[in-house]
Amino acid sequence: MVNNAVIDTQPSAPPEVSGPFEHFPAAVFRKVVEVNLVGTFWVTQQVDARMKAAGKKGSIINVGSIYGVVSPVQDIYSYKKEDTSVPFIKPVAYSAAKSGIYNFTRYCATYWGRDGIQVNTLKISGVARPDQDPRFQKNYTARMLIGRMANEDEYNGTIVFLLSDASVYMTGANVVVDGGWTAW
């Protein structure tokens, strides 16, 4: 099972949900944590129950983010202030939820390891999309050691590996596929 539910605040978000930490709405924080972390918990719990009931071994991949390992580089979003005079601040909620994914994964790995259920985190970086502001892509890409954002299909090989027997001895791992972002 690949657990990839996500909600995040994009640079196009209005200032009331992307402003300074001191004014970030608790309701938005709860919503992001509810989808990203609680959603991962719920789906993982359901899949495990079905695996155990069927007497099956299996693999669960919880998709994380580089922002679950390192804090956002706020300068990437500085172009927004030029447009609107209101800065975009990458909110805390996404980072908090995604950092929780990794420890949740390790917990599940220790809990189910002897049952033959592998649980790993795939930690990824940004994916280029045609609707992204070119200034955002330029700023983000400047941090990438390989000089570009990921294409949508570039995580597939790692996912296939983690779901296959080739990774049967892996559990509780944090597999980082981020174009070198976290090497800084």
Buried (B, 14 or more C-beta within 10 A) or exposed (E): BBBBBBBBBEBEBEBEBBBEEEEBEEEBBEBBBBBBBBBBBEBBEEBBEEBBEEEEEBBBBBBBBBBBBBEBBEEBBEBBEEEEEEBBBBBBBBBBBBBBBBEBBBEBBEEBEEBBBBBBBBBBBBEBEEEBBEBBBEBBBEBBEEEEBBEEEBBEEBBEBBBEEEBEEBBBBBBBBBBEBBEE
